[in-house]
Amino acid sequence: MKNFLFGKDIVSIDSLSKEHVELIFEKTREMAELVKKKDGDRRLEGKIITTAFFEPSTRTYSSFVAAAQRLGAGIIPLNGMTNTSVAKGESFEHTIKVLSRYSNCLVVRHPEPGKPAEAAGFVDIPVINAGDGINEHPTQGLFDTYTIRQYFGKIDGLTVVMVGDLKNGRTVHSLTKTLVKMGKLTLIYVAPGVLRMPNDVRNTVVEMGGRFDEVENLASVISLADVVYMTRVQKERFLDHTEYERLKDYYVLDKSLLHKVKKNALIMHPLPIAGEITSEVDSDSRAIYLTQELSNGLYLRMALLDLLLLQGRK
Ligand code: NCD
């Protein structure tokens, strides 16, 4: 397959075609094999990846760093910008331009929607969005879709139930967009009214020929799910602390609710969990948020670095 992703930015799922996603998935499979066989190789030797994370991160940050290193690239590891010139008042544009001079690829996380896309406009090297405020988290949406397809062998006909803060949670926006691009499925959005899935994402589902339902009661739909995708109520997006306190435990997946979930379903979560899944669920064989989901995140990020930075037919 031709590598039509060479030199591109990954700032939103919107700019990826189905063929792009297939190419990324094929490369992800190759990376999984590579890591299992020999931990990695040196194909990105001489390249430098900068992680410019203006917001906290554990998984996304460390998996990008690991992805770069497993392919032999060097890294400029910035996780939090308080020790950079950002603290001296440097503009976003200047910080991004400075970092781009020293690197071959920028991975940008930022609390404000649109900042990675803005960064991409400032520089010639590829920019990857590692989460921009309440907007998108494309790499998470990609590897979660990859994980679902790997397990079920298809997207068509599945029922995916997304639960929690669908308004502020960027992972469910990117996941929705990726899923409807890759197949015809049913989405069930479970959220309190104030945390509903945003209009533009719901519109995308309809435009792509997908179907969605919206309900408030998790217990009434959980038995329909092939995938239960739980999310955290996004504390940092709330201006009103009492509103957060009111909503934070709105949905809790515990053992009793788990009994209603299909035997061959998947329980997924982008992490971190902040009370919405009880720890007794962790060891259930359907719960893959501490296992396959994490490994696939690494493989997919390795795949993207390879595709964006190495030319040639893949
Ligand atoms: C998510 C994020 O940052 O959007 N975490 C992650 O990257 N895996 C989800 C969250 O913070 O709730």
Residues whose N, C-alpha, C, O or C-beta is under 5 A from the ligand:
A	BS01	NCD	R59 T60 G131 H137 R170 T171 R232 P270 L271 P272
